[in-house]
Amino acid sequence: MDETPSRRISFPESVLLRPKMYTIGGTFEEVMAFLEGFYSGLAKADPHNLSVVEWGIFKTEWLRRKLYNEYGLELSGSPVFDQIKNHWNDDEILKKKTKEWLTEFIESGFVKKSLQDSLHSFPDNSRSKMYFEELLRELRELDDLGHPTSL
């Protein structure tokens, strides 16, 4: 059965669907190291890149909340994916679950809600508020194109 979503597939989803295309052994640790390295490098080049912001929200906000609510798993500090690996410790299950979580995150619209909620905490005309407004504009444009995310 094809697990590809009906929408445009995100980069991290594609890596999780075909991990050996992007890493030597395709293990969970290699895949997460690859994705962390990719988004870290992208952040160095453009820290305000929407994909960087979305990846950060996924792993630091949404995933922590999801794992606590569903499994009672409290993730503290980082790296988040090492802690998840220690909890499940089954490579194939970890890749499958992470892809499912990522798909759910993308389809939930959580990034837009998170950015909108944060927007109200900044003073008018502040650089942070303008930055968040620009990210929300980018998300709306992507949404208009049928892409719920820039990941």
N, C-alpha and C positions, 0 to 999 in steps of 0.2 A: 504494500500500500504506500502511495506517495505521501510523504509528510510535509511537502512544500505548501506554504500558505497560498491562498488565492490572491493575495496582494503581493506587491514587490517585496522580495525577500531581503532582509537586512544583511549587512556584511557579517556580523557575529553569528547570525543564524546559518549563513552559508558555510562558515568555518566549522560550526558544530555539526552540520549535515555531512560534510566531507572533510573531516579533520586531517586525513593523510594528504590532502592537496596542499595544506598549509603548514604542516609539521612533519617531522620525520616518522614518528611512531604513532601519531594521532591520539596520544593519551590525553586525559583530562588536564593533567598538569601542563603538558606542552601547549595545548589549545588555549588555556587560560593565560599562560605566560606570553604566548603570541599575541592574544587580544590585549592584554595589559600593556605590552610593549608597543603595539600599534597605536593604541589610544594615548599612551604616554608620549610617544614621538609626535603624534598629531597635536597634542596639547603644547608641546615645546614650540612647534611652528605657529600654532594659532590657538591660544588658550581659550578664546571665545567661540571656537567652532561648536556648532550645535551638536554634532555627533559626540564630541568630547563631553559636553554637558550631559547629554542623554546617557552615555555610558556611566558617568559618575553617579547620576541619579539612580540608575538601575542598580548598581552594586552597593551604594551607600545608604540609599533610602528605601527603595521599593523592595529589593531582595531581602534586606534585613527584616523589614516589616512582615513580608510574606512568610519567611521561615519562622519567625516568632509566632505569628498567628496560627499557622498550620501545624507546626511541629514543636512549638515551645522552645525552639532553638534560639538562644541569645548570642548574637555575633557581636563581639566587641573589638574595637580597633581594626587593624588590618593585618595581613591580607585576608579578605573575606573568603576567597576561593580556597585557601588553605584550610580554613576552619570548616568549610563545607565538606572538603575532601576527608578531613578527620572524622566527620560525623557519618558519612555514608561509606566511604572507602571501597566503592565498586565503580570502576572506571566507566563502564558502559551505562550504568544507571545515572551516574553523575552527568555525563554528556547529554543523555536524553532529558533528564530533569532540567538541566540548565537551559537547553534549547526550548523546552516547554515554558519555563519561567520567562525567558526572554520574549517569546511569542506573546504570552499573556501580558507582559509589561507593555510591549509595543501596541497591542490592540486595546489596552485599557485607557489610553489617553492620559496616563499619570503624569507625564512630563509637562503637558500643557497645564494641568491642574496645579502641579507643584510650582511652576513658574508664576502662574496667576496668583496663587496664595502668597508667594514671596514678594510679588510686586507691591503689595500694599504696605510692606514694612519699610519701604524706602521713601525719603522725602521727594517731593516733586522736583523735576529737573536735575536730579542727582545722576551721576554717571552710571551707577548700578541700576537705577530704574530704567534709564534709556537702554542699557545693555539688555535687560530682561524684556523690555518692550520689543527690541529688535529680534530677540530669540523667538518670542511669541509670533511676530510677523512671519518669520521664516517657517514656523510650524504651520501657521494658517495657509501659507502658500503651498507647502507640501501637501497639506490636507486637501486643498483644492485640486491638486493633481492626483489625488487618490493614494498618497503615501503618508501614512500616519506618523512616520518618523524619518529622521535623516541617518540613522545608524546604518 
